Amino acid sequence: MKFYIKQKVFSWGDKFRIYDEYGNDFFYVEGEVFSFGKKLHLYDRAGYELAYIHQETFTLRPTYHISRNGADVAKVVKRLSFFTHECDVEGFGWKVKGDFMAHEYEISMEGRCMARVSKKWFTWGDTYELDISDLSDYAMVLSVALVIDAVISRSGSC
């Protein structure tokens, strides 16, 4: 299934809408404006919080935590590598690998692709296309994609 993450251009703080390939809204994301580090909330259409993402501050490598129902379920950490861009999603055993400068990457588990993420160029506001092949936990896959966007906007690369 394909989802699109579209960042609202003129908004106070981070705001994203997430919709399917037919234009139907499925989720929305709101960021906290006055906070240390990035903090994002992923909601479904009914306003139920599916995930809370918060950045760990004062670390050498970009590190983000993903929480569900008040409990940490995953930690996304950039790997130290010289020729590739990679992040580990601790807690799920997922890997994120790709060309983050070109905004093309893959989320995988044990060599099996779970999602491909690519930036749509020449759009009003940042838009990412997610082709999710494993729908078992789409909220967590979307959360990891939001973390990668936060890492890219923070430093220019993951």
PAKE-275262 format. One record per residue: y, z negated, x of N, C-alpha, C, CB in turn; residue in one letter; residue number from 1. Coordinates in steps of 0.2 Angstrom, whole numbers, plus 2048, in hexadecimal, padded with zeros to 3 digits. Atoms other than C-alpha are relative to their C-alpha. Glycine has a CB too. Layout:
! PAKE-275262
+--------+-----+-------+---------+------+--------+--------+-----+-------+---------+------+--------+------+-----+
| nnorth | nup | neast | canorth | caup | caeast | cnorth | cup | ceast | cbnorth | cbup | cbeast | rest |  nr |
+--------+-----+-------+---------+------+--------+--------+-----+-------+---------+------+--------+------+-----+
|      Y |   Z |     X |       Y |    Z |      X |      Y |   Z |     X |       Y |    Z |      X |    A | NUM |
...
+--------+-----+-------+---------+------+--------+--------+-----+-------+---------+------+--------+------+-----+
END
This chain:
! PAKE-275262
+--------+-----+-------+---------+------+--------+--------+-----+-------+---------+------+--------+------+-----+
| nnorth | nup | neast | canorth | caup | caeast | cnorth | cup | ceast | cbnorth | cbup | cbeast | rest |  nr |
+--------+-----+-------+---------+------+--------+--------+-----+-------+---------+------+--------+------+-----+
|    7FA | 800 |   804 |     800 |  800 |    800 |    806 | 800 |   804 |     800 |  7FA |    7FB |    M |   1 |
|    7FA | 800 |   7FC |     811 |  804 |    806 |    806 | 7FB |   7FD |     803 |  807 |    801 |    K |   2 |
|    7FA | 804 |   802 |     820 |  7F8 |    806 |    806 | 802 |   804 |     7FE |  7F8 |    800 |    F |   3 |
|    7FA | 7FF |   7FC |     832 |  7FA |    80B |    804 | 7FA |   800 |     803 |  806 |    7FD |    Y |   4 |
|    7FB | 805 |   7FF |     83D |  7ED |    812 |    807 | 803 |   801 |     7FE |  7FB |    806 |    I |   5 |
|    7F9 | 7FD |   800 |     84F |  7F1 |    80F |    805 | 7FA |   801 |     802 |  804 |    7FA |    K |   6 |
|    7FB | 805 |   7FF |     85D |  7E6 |    816 |    806 | 802 |   7FC |     801 |  7FF |    808 |    Q |   7 |
|    7FA | 7FF |   803 |     86C |  7E4 |    80C |    806 | 800 |   805 |     802 |  7FB |    7FA |    K |   8 |
|    7FB | 7FF |   7FB |     87B |  7EA |    815 |    806 | 7FB |   800 |     803 |  807 |    800 |    V |   9 |
|    7FA | 805 |   801 |     88A |  7E0 |    80E |    7FE | 7FA |   7FD |     805 |  804 |    7FC |    F |  10 |
|    802 | 806 |   803 |     883 |  7CF |    80C |    801 | 7FA |   805 |     7F8 |  800 |    7FE |    S |  11 |
|    7FF | 806 |   7FC |     886 |  7BD |    812 |    7FA | 7FE |   802 |     805 |  7FB |    7FD |    W |  12 |
|    807 | 802 |   7FE |     877 |  7B9 |    81D |    7FB | 806 |   7FF |     7FE |  7FA |    7FC |    G |  13 |
|    805 | 7FB |   801 |     867 |  7C3 |    81D |    7FD | 800 |   7F9 |     7FA |  7FE |    805 |    D |  14 |
|    803 | 7FF |   806 |     861 |  7CA |    80D |    7FC | 807 |   800 |     806 |  800 |    7FA |    K |  15 |
|    804 | 7FA |   800 |     853 |  7D7 |    80B |    7FD | 800 |   7F9 |     7FB |  7FF |    805 |    F |  16 |
|    804 | 7FF |   806 |     84B |  7DF |    7FC |    7FA | 804 |   802 |     804 |  804 |    7FB |    R |  17 |
|    806 | 7FD |   7FE |     839 |  7E4 |    7FD |    7FD | 803 |   7FA |     7FB |  7FB |    803 |    I |  18 |
|    802 | 7FC |   806 |     832 |  7F2 |    7F2 |    7FA | 804 |   802 |     806 |  804 |    7FD |    Y |  19 |
|    806 | 7FC |   7FF |     823 |  7FD |    7F0 |    802 | 807 |   801 |     7FB |  7FF |    7FB |    D |  20 |
|    7FF | 7F9 |   7FF |     822 |  810 |    7F3 |    803 | 803 |   7F9 |     7FA |  803 |    802 |    E |  21 |
|    7FD | 7FD |   806 |     827 |  813 |    7E1 |    807 | 7FD |   7FE |     7FB |  7FE |    7FA |    Y |  22 |
|    7FA | 803 |   801 |     837 |  808 |    7E2 |    800 | 7FA |   7FC |     804 |  805 |    7FD |    G |  23 |
|    800 | 806 |   804 |     831 |  7F9 |    7D9 |    801 | 7FA |   804 |     7F9 |  7FF |    7FC |    N |  24 |
|    7FE | 806 |   7FC |     838 |  7E9 |    7E0 |    7FA | 7FB |   7FF |     806 |  7FC |    7FD |    D |  25 |
|    805 | 804 |   800 |     82A |  7DD |    7E5 |    802 | 7F9 |   803 |     7FA |  802 |    804 |    F |  26 |
|    7FE | 806 |   7FD |     832 |  7D0 |    7F0 |    807 | 800 |   802 |     7FC |  7FE |    807 |    F |  27 |
|    7F9 | 800 |   7FD |     843 |  7CB |    7F7 |    800 | 7FA |   805 |     806 |  7FF |    7FB |    Y |  28 |
|    800 | 805 |   7FA |     848 |  7C1 |    807 |    807 | 7FE |   800 |     7FE |  803 |    806 |    V |  29 |
|    7F9 | 802 |   7FF |     857 |  7B6 |    809 |    800 | 7FB |   806 |     802 |  7FB |    7FA |    E |  30 |
|    7FF | 804 |   7FA |     85D |  7AE |    819 |    805 | 7FB |   800 |     802 |  805 |    806 |    G |  31 |
|    7FB | 805 |   800 |     866 |  79E |    81C |    805 | 802 |   805 |     7FC |  7F9 |    803 |    E |  32 |
|    7FB | 7FE |   7FD |     877 |  7A1 |    822 |    802 | 7FB |   806 |     806 |  801 |    7FC |    V |  33 |
|    7FE | 805 |   7FB |     87C |  791 |    82B |    7FA | 7FC |   803 |     806 |  7FB |    7FE |    F |  34 |
|    806 | 803 |   7FD |     86D |  78C |    836 |    7FF | 802 |   807 |     7FA |  802 |    7FC |    S |  35 |
|    802 | 7FF |   7F9 |     867 |  78B |    848 |    7FA | 804 |   800 |     800 |  7FA |    804 |    F |  36 |
|    806 | 7FB |   800 |     85B |  79A |    84A |    800 | 803 |   7F9 |     7FA |  7FC |    801 |    G |  37 |
|    801 | 7FC |   806 |     856 |  7A6 |    83D |    7FB | 7FD |   7FB |     7FD |  807 |    802 |    K |  38 |
|    804 | 803 |   805 |     84F |  79F |    82D |    800 | 805 |   7FA |     803 |  7F9 |    7FE |    K |  39 |
|    801 | 7FB |   806 |     848 |  7AB |    81F |    7FC | 7FD |   7FB |     7FE |  807 |    803 |    L |  40 |
|    805 | 802 |   806 |     840 |  7A8 |    80E |    7FE | 806 |   7FD |     804 |  7FB |    7FB |    H |  41 |
|    803 | 7FA |   804 |     835 |  7B5 |    806 |    7FE | 7FE |   7F9 |     7F9 |  803 |    804 |    L |  42 |
|    801 | 802 |   807 |     834 |  7B4 |    7F3 |    7FD | 806 |   7FD |     807 |  7FE |    7FD |    Y |  43 |
|    803 | 7FA |   804 |     82A |  7BE |    7E6 |    805 | 801 |   7FB |     7F9 |  7FE |    7FD |    D |  44 |
|    7FB | 7FF |   805 |     833 |  7C5 |    7D7 |    802 | 7FB |   7FB |     7FD |  806 |    7FC |    R |  45 |
|    7FF | 806 |   805 |     831 |  7B5 |    7CD |    804 | 7FB |   804 |     7FA |  7FD |    7FE |    A |  46 |
|    7FC | 805 |   7FC |     83B |  7AC |    7DB |    7FB | 7FA |   803 |     804 |  7FC |    7FB |    G |  47 |
|    805 | 805 |   7FC |     82B |  7A2 |    7E2 |    800 | 802 |   807 |     7F9 |  801 |    7FD |    Y |  48 |
|    800 | 7FF |   7F8 |     82C |  7A0 |    7F5 |    7F9 | 801 |   802 |     804 |  7FA |    803 |    E |  49 |
|    806 | 7FF |   7FD |     81E |  7A8 |    7FD |    7FF | 7FE |   807 |     7FE |  808 |    7FF |    L |  50 |
|    800 | 802 |   7F9 |     823 |  7A5 |    80F |    807 | 7FE |   802 |     7FD |  806 |    804 |    A |  51 |
|    7FA | 802 |   7FD |     830 |  79C |    819 |    7FF | 802 |   808 |     801 |  7F8 |    7FF |    Y |  52 |
|    800 | 7FE |   7F9 |     834 |  7A3 |    82B |    805 | 7FC |   803 |     800 |  808 |    801 |    I |  53 |
|    7FB | 803 |   7FD |     83D |  799 |    837 |    7FF | 801 |   808 |     801 |  7F8 |    7FF |    H |  54 |
|    800 | 7FF |   7F8 |     842 |  79C |    84A |    800 | 7FA |   803 |     806 |  804 |    802 |    Q |  55 |
|    800 | 806 |   7FB |     83D |  78F |    857 |    806 | 802 |   805 |     7F9 |  7FF |    803 |    E |  56 |
|    7FB | 7FF |   7FB |     84D |  78D |    861 |    7FF | 7FD |   807 |     807 |  7FD |    7FD |    T |  57 |
|    801 | 802 |   7FA |     84F |  78A |    873 |    7F9 | 801 |   804 |     802 |  7F9 |    801 |    F |  58 |
|    807 | 7FE |   7FD |     83F |  793 |    879 |    802 | 806 |   804 |     7FB |  802 |    7FA |    T |  59 |
|    7FF | 7FA |   7FB |     83E |  7A0 |    887 |    7FD | 807 |   7FC |     7FB |  7FF |    806 |    L |  60 |
|    802 | 7FA |   804 |     834 |  7AC |    87C |    801 | 7FF |   7F9 |     7F8 |  801 |    801 |    R |  61 |
|    7FF | 801 |   807 |     838 |  7B0 |    86A |    7FA | 7FD |   7FC |     802 |  807 |    7FD |    P |  62 |
|    805 | 803 |   803 |     82E |  7A5 |    85F |    802 | 7FE |   7F9 |     7FE |  7F9 |    804 |    T |  63 |
|    7FE | 801 |   807 |     82E |  7A4 |    84C |    7FA | 7FD |   7FD |     802 |  807 |    7FC |    Y |  64 |
|    805 | 803 |   804 |     824 |  799 |    840 |    800 | 803 |   7F9 |     800 |  7F8 |    800 |    H |  65 |
|    801 | 7FE |   807 |     81D |  79F |    82F |    7FD | 7FB |   7FC |     7FD |  807 |    7FF |    I |  66 |
|    802 | 805 |   804 |     81B |  792 |    822 |    7FE | 802 |   7F9 |     805 |  7FA |    800 |    S |  67 |
|    801 | 7FF |   807 |     813 |  792 |    811 |    7FF | 7FA |   7FC |     7F9 |  805 |    7FF |    R |  68 |
|    801 | 806 |   804 |     814 |  784 |    804 |    802 | 7FA |   805 |     7F9 |  7FF |    7FD |    N |  69 |
|    7FE | 806 |   7FC |     81D |  779 |    811 |    7FC | 7FF |   807 |     800 |  7FA |    7FC |    G |  70 |
|    804 | 801 |   7FB |     80F |  77B |    81E |    800 | 806 |   805 |     7F9 |  7FE |    7FE |    A |  71 |
|    800 | 7FA |   7FB |     810 |  786 |    82E |    7F9 | 803 |   800 |     801 |  7FD |    807 |    D |  72 |
|    807 | 7FD |   800 |     802 |  793 |    82D |    800 | 805 |   806 |     800 |  804 |    7F9 |    V |  73 |
|    800 | 7FC |   7FA |     807 |  79E |    83C |    806 | 800 |   804 |     800 |  808 |    7FD |    A |  74 |
|    7FA | 800 |   7FB |     812 |  7A0 |    84B |    800 | 806 |   804 |     7FF |  7FA |    805 |    K |  75 |
|    7FF | 7FA |   7FD |     818 |  7B0 |    852 |    804 | 7FF |   806 |     804 |  806 |    7FB |    V |  76 |
|    7FD | 801 |   7F9 |     81B |  7B0 |    865 |    800 | 807 |   803 |     7FC |  7FB |    804 |    V |  77 |
|    800 | 7FA |   7FC |     820 |  7BF |    870 |    7FC | 7FF |   806 |     808 |  802 |    802 |    K |  78 |
|    804 | 800 |   7FA |     814 |  7C2 |    87E |    804 | 802 |   806 |     7FA |  804 |    7FF |    R |  79 |
|    7FD | 7FE |   7F9 |     81A |  7C4 |    890 |    7FC | 806 |   802 |     800 |  7FA |    805 |    L |  80 |
|    804 | 7FA |   7FE |     816 |  7D6 |    894 |    806 | 805 |   803 |     7FC |  803 |    7FA |    S |  81 |
|    7FB | 7FC |   7FD |     81F |  7E3 |    89E |    800 | 807 |   7FE |     7FE |  800 |    808 |    F |  82 |
|    800 | 7F9 |   802 |     819 |  7F4 |    897 |    7FF | 801 |   7F9 |     7FB |  803 |    804 |    F |  83 |
|    801 | 800 |   807 |     816 |  7F0 |    885 |    803 | 7FB |   7FD |     7F8 |  800 |    7FE |    T |  84 |
|    7FD | 805 |   804 |     81E |  7E6 |    877 |    7FA | 7FD |   7FC |     806 |  803 |    7FC |    H |  85 |
|    805 | 803 |   803 |     812 |  7DA |    870 |    802 | 7F9 |   7FD |     7F9 |  7FF |    804 |    E |  86 |
|    7FF | 807 |   802 |     812 |  7CA |    865 |    7F9 | 7FE |   7FE |     805 |  7FF |    7FA |    C |  87 |
|    806 | 803 |   803 |     804 |  7BE |    860 |    802 | 7FC |   7FA |     7FD |  7FB |    806 |    D |  88 |
|    7FF | 804 |   806 |     803 |  7B7 |    84F |    7FA | 7FB |   800 |     7FF |  805 |    7F9 |    V |  89 |
|    805 | 806 |   7FF |     7FA |  7A6 |    853 |    7FF | 7FD |   7F9 |     803 |  7FB |    805 |    E |  90 |
|    802 | 803 |   806 |     7F1 |  79F |    844 |    7FD | 805 |   7FB |     807 |  7FE |    7FC |    G |  91 |
|    803 | 7FB |   804 |     7EC |  7B0 |    83D |    7FB | 804 |   805 |     805 |  804 |    7FD |    F |  92 |
|    804 | 7FC |   7FB |     7E5 |  7B8 |    84D |    802 | 807 |   800 |     7F9 |  7FF |    7FF |    G |  93 |
|    7FD | 7F9 |   801 |     7F0 |  7C7 |    84A |    804 | 802 |   807 |     805 |  801 |    7FA |    W |  94 |
|    7FC | 7FD |   7FA |     7F8 |  7D2 |    858 |    805 | 805 |   7FD |     7FC |  803 |    805 |    K |  95 |
|    7FB | 7FB |   802 |     808 |  7DC |    856 |    802 | 803 |   807 |     807 |  7FC |    7FD |    V |  96 |
|    7FF | 7FC |   7FA |     80A |  7EA |    862 |    803 | 807 |   7FE |     7F9 |  801 |    804 |    K |  97 |
|    7FD | 7FA |   802 |     815 |  7F9 |    863 |    806 | 801 |   804 |     801 |  801 |    7F9 |    G |  98 |
|    7FA | 7FE |   7FD |     825 |  801 |    868 |    806 | 7FD |   7FC |     801 |  808 |    801 |    D |  99 |
|    7FB | 803 |   804 |     832 |  7F5 |    861 |    806 | 803 |   801 |     800 |  7F8 |    802 |    F | 100 |
|    7FA | 7FD |   7FF |     840 |  7FE |    869 |    801 | 806 |   7FB |     801 |  803 |    807 |    M | 101 |
|    800 | 7FB |   804 |     83B |  80D |    85E |    7FF | 7FE |   7F9 |     7FB |  806 |    802 |    A | 102 |
|    801 | 803 |   806 |     837 |  801 |    850 |    7F9 | 803 |   7FD |     806 |  801 |    7FB |    H | 103 |
|    806 | 7FE |   803 |     825 |  807 |    84E |    7FB | 7FB |   803 |     7FE |  807 |    803 |    E | 104 |
|    805 | 805 |   7FD |     817 |  7FA |    850 |    7FA | 7FF |   7FA |     803 |  7F9 |    801 |    Y | 105 |
|    806 | 801 |   804 |     806 |  7F5 |    849 |    7FE | 7F8 |   800 |     7FA |  804 |    803 |    E | 106 |
|    803 | 807 |   800 |     7FF |  7E4 |    843 |    7F9 | 801 |   7FF |     804 |  7FC |    7FA |    I | 107 |
|    807 | 7FF |   801 |     7ED |  7E2 |    846 |    7FC | 7F9 |   801 |     7FE |  805 |    806 |    S | 108 |
|    804 | 805 |   7FF |     7DF |  7D6 |    846 |    7F9 | 802 |   803 |     7FF |  7FB |    7FA |    M | 109 |
|    806 | 7FE |   7FD |     7D0 |  7D8 |    852 |    7FF | 807 |   800 |     7FA |  7FD |    7FC |    E | 110 |
|    800 | 7F9 |   7FF |     7D4 |  7EA |    855 |    801 | 804 |   7FA |     7FA |  802 |    803 |    G | 111 |
|    800 | 7FD |   807 |     7D5 |  7EE |    842 |    808 | 800 |   7FE |     7FC |  7FD |    7FB |    R | 112 |
|    7F9 | 800 |   803 |     7E7 |  7F4 |    83C |    800 | 7FD |   7F9 |     802 |  808 |    801 |    C | 113 |
|    7FF | 803 |   807 |     7ED |  7EA |    82E |    807 | 803 |   7FD |     801 |  7F8 |    801 |    M | 114 |
|    7F9 | 7FD |   802 |     7FF |  7F2 |    82D |    803 | 804 |   806 |     804 |  7FB |    7FD |    A | 115 |
|    7FB | 7FC |   7FC |     80A |  7FF |    835 |    807 | 7FF |   7FD |     7FD |  808 |    801 |    R | 116 |
|    7F9 | 801 |   802 |     81C |  7FC |    835 |    804 | 805 |   804 |     803 |  7F9 |    802 |    V | 117 |
|    7FB | 7FB |   7FC |     82A |  809 |    839 |    806 | 800 |   7FC |     7FD |  807 |    7FF |    S | 118 |
|    7F9 | 801 |   802 |     83C |  809 |    837 |    802 | 807 |   7FD |     805 |  7FE |    805 |    K | 119 |
|    7FD | 7F9 |   802 |     844 |  817 |    82C |    807 | 801 |   802 |     800 |  7FF |    7F8 |    K | 120 |
|    7FA | 7FE |   7FD |     852 |  81F |    835 |    805 | 803 |   7FB |     7FF |  804 |    806 |    W | 121 |
|    7FB | 7FD |   804 |     862 |  825 |    82D |    800 | 7FD |   7F9 |     800 |  807 |    800 |    F | 122 |
|    800 | 803 |   807 |     862 |  819 |    81E |    806 | 7FB |   800 |     7FA |  7FC |    7FE |    T | 123 |
|    7FB | 805 |   801 |     870 |  80D |    818 |    7FD | 7F9 |   801 |     804 |  801 |    7F9 |    W | 124 |
|    803 | 806 |   7FF |     86B |  7FD |    81F |    7F9 | 801 |   803 |     7FF |  7FB |    7FA |    G | 125 |
|    806 | 7FF |   7FD |     85B |  7FA |    829 |    7FB | 800 |   7FA |     7FE |  7FA |    805 |    D | 126 |
|    806 | 800 |   805 |     84B |  7FF |    81F |    7FA | 801 |   805 |     801 |  806 |    7FC |    T | 127 |
|    806 | 7FF |   7FD |     83A |  7FD |    825 |    7FA | 802 |   7FB |     7FE |  7F9 |    804 |    Y | 128 |
|    806 | 7FE |   804 |     82A |  805 |    81E |    7FA | 7FC |   803 |     7FF |  808 |    800 |    E | 129 |
|    806 | 804 |   7FF |     81A |  7FA |    81E |    7FA | 803 |   7FD |     801 |  7F9 |    7FF |    L | 130 |
|    806 | 7FD |   803 |     80A |  803 |    81B |    7FA | 7FB |   801 |     7FE |  807 |    803 |    D | 131 |
|    805 | 806 |   7FF |     7FE |  7F4 |    818 |    7F9 | 802 |   7FD |     803 |  7FA |    7FC |    I | 132 |
|    806 | 7FE |   802 |     7EC |  7F8 |    818 |    7FB | 7FA |   7FE |     7FC |  804 |    806 |    S | 133 |
|    804 | 806 |   802 |     7E5 |  7E6 |    815 |    805 | 7FC |   7FC |     7FE |  7FC |    807 |    D | 134 |
|    7FC | 803 |   804 |     7ED |  7DF |    806 |    7FE | 7F8 |   7FF |     800 |  803 |    7F9 |    L | 135 |
|    802 | 807 |   801 |     7E4 |  7CE |    808 |    806 | 7FB |   801 |     7FB |  7FE |    805 |    S | 136 |
|    7FB | 805 |   800 |     7F4 |  7C5 |    80D |    807 | 804 |   802 |     7FF |  7FB |    806 |    D | 137 |
|    7FA | 7FC |   7FF |     803 |  7D1 |    80B |    806 | 7FC |   801 |     801 |  805 |    7FA |    Y | 138 |
|    7FA | 804 |   7FF |     810 |  7C3 |    80B |    800 | 7FE |   807 |     800 |  7FA |    7FC |    A | 139 |
|    800 | 802 |   7F8 |     80B |  7BE |    81D |    801 | 806 |   804 |     7F9 |  7FD |    802 |    M | 140 |
|    7FE | 7FA |   7FC |     80B |  7D0 |    823 |    807 | 802 |   7FF |     7FC |  806 |    7FD |    V | 141 |
|    7F9 | 7FF |   800 |     81C |  7D2 |    81C |    804 | 7FB |   804 |     802 |  800 |    7F8 |    L | 142 |
|    7FD | 805 |   7FC |     821 |  7C2 |    824 |    800 | 801 |   807 |     7FD |  7F9 |    7FF |    S | 143 |
|    800 | 7FE |   7F9 |     81C |  7C8 |    835 |    804 | 806 |   801 |     7F8 |  802 |    802 |    V | 144 |
|    7FC | 7FA |   800 |     825 |  7D8 |    832 |    808 | 7FD |   800 |     7FF |  805 |    7FB |    A | 145 |
|    7F9 | 803 |   800 |     835 |  7CD |    82E |    801 | 7FD |   807 |     801 |  7FC |    7FA |    L | 146 |
|    7FF | 804 |   7FA |     832 |  7C3 |    83E |    802 | 806 |   806 |     7FA |  7FC |    802 |    V | 147 |
|    7FF | 7FB |   7FB |     831 |  7D3 |    849 |    807 | 803 |   7FF |     7FB |  806 |    7FF |    I | 148 |
|    7F9 | 7FE |   801 |     842 |  7D9 |    841 |    805 | 7FB |   802 |     801 |  802 |    7F8 |    D | 149 |
|    7FB | 805 |   7FD |     84A |  7C9 |    845 |    800 | 800 |   808 |     7FD |  7F9 |    7FD |    A | 150 |
|    800 | 800 |   7F9 |     844 |  7CA |    857 |    803 | 806 |   803 |     7F8 |  800 |    802 |    V | 151 |
|    7FD | 7FA |   7FD |     84A |  7DC |    859 |    808 | 7FF |   7FF |     7FE |  806 |    7FB |    I | 152 |
|    7F9 | 801 |   801 |     85B |  7D7 |    851 |    803 | 7FB |   805 |     802 |  7FF |    7F9 |    S | 153 |
|    7FE | 805 |   7FB |     85C |  7C8 |    85D |    801 | 803 |   807 |     7FB |  7FA |    800 |    R | 154 |
|    7FF | 7FE |   7F9 |     859 |  7D0 |    86D |    7FF | 808 |   802 |     7FA |  7FD |    804 |    S | 155 |
|    800 | 7F9 |   7FF |     857 |  7E3 |    86B |    7F9 | 802 |   801 |     804 |  802 |    806 |    G | 156 |
|    807 | 7FF |   800 |     844 |  7E2 |    86E |    7FC | 7FA |   7FF |     7FF |  804 |    807 |    S | 157 |
|    805 | 806 |   801 |     835 |  7D7 |    86B |    7FD | 7FE |   807 |     7FB |  802 |    7FB |    C | 158 |
+--------+-----+-------+---------+------+--------+--------+-----+-------+---------+------+--------+------+-----+
END
